């Protein structure tokens, strides 16, 4: 990107330098006043010569624009050479279109000016009649390059005291008187124009443009690099880059009602039977899933919400998926089974996260409890893997308890928290599997800020 910025700066510098040189040459020539049909033919011939050049020949819009403004100028219809009229006549915009919203005329004119400048920079076109389109105007100007004989004639005019010589078509020379004061004034203006040192200003301006281009390119490169390698981008890129909708799966708790209330209908209370007939979800799971859905919507991704009892492999094979909840989500348990860190539930009901490589030595939980029975801290798991079963990226946001799930959800959505991963991660881990253990303190059954405990990339 920096190389492209430098190349662009060089091109802009060259164009500016050449443009100023042409301005300096134009100050030494007179604007050509078109007098007869022969002059018009000469301009049209020059126009066709320019349009045959590759700068214009390979385009449809730019030749059409340049031909229109030249022909209308030759016809004396300069009133049509305004932005709104050009949009309607050349680009077939509706009569009520707004140039402030549709800038096709301005952009086309700017590009035509650049191509005209590049055309006349070529040595083989140096002595040709010049068709120019100055910035801020759509009315073309026409110049003829002053030849050595013209300069000799101009010197003779000065010797005749300001008289000008014109031919009447028969070869005889007619001499017409000019006001000496006007001739002197015009001569003094030309001399003043020649004395203005344009080249130092061109070099200074070229240097400024080059420096600005380099600084801009460097800042763009650094910003793009920062975004590209940020933890948020590395974590979410596989989920957000897919074309399909993202499937968010939240736990259906109704499947656990039978195990709690008993297997026989007579052992189940009316409330348990009522819960079994419908879907039962946890408030914290729904809250975490809703925040993730909002995050995806802000990144222009559509979401399909599924209960864990409704989701199936075809659903997860269509695109990326996000599994919310730990033990209560059967899909989370299945996907986490072969991972380095996984949730374990003991027969007495205690839950903890263990390192599958050292299950007897490394584990987090169960959490200590307050005298009231509420836990003092909770742990969560964040895993972003490329599941071999579904062939799609999967993000797991799970906790030992509801507060652990909430903390894991906040961790993946907070760039500052997720940024902790960059301290331990490779430079580019978008295409790697990742898993992290998250810890949060619990106050009055509400989770505190999430903190990274350990993470692994493979």
Rosetta blueprint (number, residue, H / E / L):
1 X L
2 X H
3 X H
4 X H
5 X H
6 X H
7 X H
8 X H
9 X H
10 X H
11 X H
12 X H
13 X H
14 X H
15 X H
16 X H
17 X H
18 X H
19 X H
20 X H
21 X H
22 X H
23 X H
24 X H
25 X H
26 X H
27 X L
28 X L
29 X L
30 X L
31 X E
32 X L
33 X L
34 X L
35 X L
36 X L
37 X H
38 X H
39 X H
40 X H
41 X H
42 X H
43 X H
44 X H
45 X H
46 X H
47 X H
48 X H
49 X H
50 X H
51 X H
52 X L
53 X L
54 X H
55 X H
56 X H
57 X H
58 X L
59 X L
60 X L
61 X H
62 X H
63 X H
64 X H
65 X H
66 X H
67 X H
68 X H
69 X H
70 X H
71 X H
72 X H
73 X H
74 X H
75 X L
76 X L
77 X L
78 X H
79 X H
80 X H
81 X L
82 X L
83 X H
84 X H
85 X H
86 X H
87 X H
88 X H
89 X H
90 X L
91 X L
92 X L
93 X L
94 X L
95 X L
96 X L
97 X L
98 X L
99 X L
100 X L
101 X L
102 X L
103 X L
104 X H
105 X H
106 X H
107 X H
108 X H
109 X H
110 X H
111 X H
112 X H
113 X H
114 X H
115 X H
116 X H
117 X H
118 X H
119 X H
120 X H
121 X H
122 X L
123 X H
124 X H
125 X H
126 X L
127 X L
128 X L
129 X L
130 X E
131 X E
132 X E
133 X L
134 X L
135 X L
136 X L
137 X L
138 X L
139 X L
140 X L
141 X E
142 X E
143 X E
144 X L
145 X L
146 X L
147 X L
148 X H
149 X H
150 X H
151 X H
152 X H
153 X H
154 X H
155 X H
156 X H
157 X H
158 X H
159 X H
160 X L
161 X L
162 X L
163 X L
164 X E
165 X E
166 X E
167 X E
168 X L
169 X L
170 X L
171 X L
172 X L
173 X E
174 X E
175 X E
176 X E
177 X L
178 X L
179 X L
180 X H
181 X H
182 X H
183 X H
184 X H
185 X H
186 X H
187 X H
188 X H
189 X H
190 X H
191 X H
192 X H
193 X H
194 X H
195 X H
196 X L
197 X L
198 X H
199 X H
200 X H
201 X H
202 X H
203 X H
204 X H
205 X H
206 X H
207 X H
208 X H
209 X H
210 X H
211 X H
212 X H
213 X H
214 X H
215 X H
216 X H
217 X H
218 X H
219 X H
220 X H
221 X H
222 X H
223 X H
224 X H
225 X H
226 X H
227 X H
228 X H
229 X L
230 X L
231 X H
232 X H
233 X H
234 X H
235 X H
236 X H
237 X H
238 X H
239 X H
240 X H
241 X L
242 X L
243 X L
244 X L
245 X L
246 X E
247 X E
248 X E
249 X E
250 X E
251 X L
252 X L
253 X H
254 X H
255 X H
256 X H
257 X H
258 X H
259 X H
260 X H
261 X H
262 X L
263 X L
264 X L
265 X H
266 X H
267 X H
268 X L
269 X L
270 X H
271 X H
272 X H
273 X H
274 X H
275 X H
276 X H
277 X H
278 X L
279 X L
280 X L
281 X L
282 X L
283 X H
284 X H
285 X H
286 X H
287 X H
288 X H
289 X H
290 X H
291 X H
292 X H
293 X H
294 X H
295 X H
296 X H
297 X H
298 X H
299 X L
300 X L
301 X L
302 X L
303 X E
304 X E
305 X E
306 X E
307 X E
308 X L
309 X L
310 X L
311 X L
312 X L
313 X H
314 X H
315 X H
316 X H
317 X H
318 X L
319 X L
320 X L
321 X E
322 X E
323 X E
324 X E
325 X L
326 X L
327 X L
328 X L
329 X L
330 X H
331 X H
332 X H
333 X H
334 X H
335 X H
336 X H
337 X L
338 X L
339 X L
340 X L
341 X E
342 X E
343 X E
344 X E
345 X E
346 X L
347 X L
348 X L
349 X L
350 X L
351 X E
352 X E
353 X E
354 X E
355 X E
356 X H
357 X H
358 X H
359 X L
360 X L
361 X L
362 X L
363 X E
364 X E
365 X L
366 X L
367 X L
368 X L
369 X E
370 X L
371 X L
372 X L
373 X L
374 X L
375 X E
376 X L
377 X E
378 X E
379 X E
380 X E
381 X E
382 X E
383 X E
384 X E
385 X E
386 X E
387 X L
388 X L
389 X L
390 X L
391 X L
392 X L
393 X E
394 X E
395 X E
396 X E
397 X E
398 X E
399 X E
400 X L
401 X L
402 X H
403 X H
404 X H
405 X H
406 X H
407 X H
408 X H
409 X H
410 X H
411 X H
412 X H
413 X H
414 X L
415 X H
416 X H
417 X H
418 X H
419 X H
420 X H
421 X H
422 X H
423 X H
424 X L
425 X L
426 X L
427 X L
428 X L
429 X L
430 X L
431 X L
432 X L
433 X L
434 X E
435 X E
436 X E
437 X E
438 X E
439 X E
440 X E
441 X E
442 X E
443 X E
444 X L
445 X L
446 X E
447 X E
448 X L
449 X L
450 X L
451 X E
452 X E
453 X E
454 X E
455 X E
456 X E
457 X E
458 X L
